[in-house]
Amino acid sequence: MIEDNILIENAVLAFLHNYPNHKWTEHYKVLLDKLKALQNEQPKDAEVRTRGRPAQRQGKKETSSSATSKKEAQIS
């Protein structure tokens, strides 16, 4: 797929070619320079967002039945 900047640059070049003595020629030349500078520019790295606090696992609680089960197992 063709990028929008390439299509715009092509339209500006066509205008400058077909209307070299038009009153807007200087404005279109400036616009063409800006478009070419955008093509040469490197894309900026995306900012990495961090979360507020790290996730923590829920602590396991010992149930009272496990202690009772251990005592019963020792008795038998």
N, C-alpha and C positions, 0 to 999 in steps of 0.2 A: 504494500500500500504506500502511496506517495504521501509524504509529509506535507502539512499545510505550508510550512516555510518555503519549500521548493516551489509550490504552486504560486505563492505570492511573489517570490523572486522572479519567476518566469513572467508573470504579468507585468512586473515593474520593468524588466528588460524589454518586453514587447512594446510597452509605452514609450520608453526612451528611444527605441529603434524607430518607431513609427512617427513620433512627434519630437524630434530633436530641438526644435525652436519654441516649444510650448512654454508658457509662463510658469508651469509647475515643474519643469525639468530639474531645477536645482533641488527642490524638495524630494523628488523621486530618487535623485542620486544619493542624498543623505539617507533616505530609507533603504536603499540598496546596500549602502555601507553597513548599516545597522543589521540588516538581514545576514550579510556575510559574516559579521562578527559573531552573531548568534550561532551560526553553523560551526565556527571554529572553537566555540566555548565548550569546555568539558562539563558534563553533568555533575552537579553537586551531590555529595554523599548524603543519603537520608539520615536524619537524626534518629539515634536509637533512644527510645523512651524506656525508662526503668520504672518498675512498680514501686509503690511506697515502702513496703517492707517484704522481706522474704517469707515464703510460705513455710509453715511448720506443721509437722504431723501431730495429730492429737495423741496425747499420752494414754497408754492403756492402764486402766484401773484394775486392780486385782479384786476379784469378787470374793465375797465371804464364803461362798459355797466351795471354792477350791481349797481353802484352808480346812474346812470341815471334811471334805472328801479325803484329804491327805491323812487326817487323824483317823478316820474310819478305816482307811487302807492299812494303817500301821497296827490298829487294834486287831484286825482279823488275821 
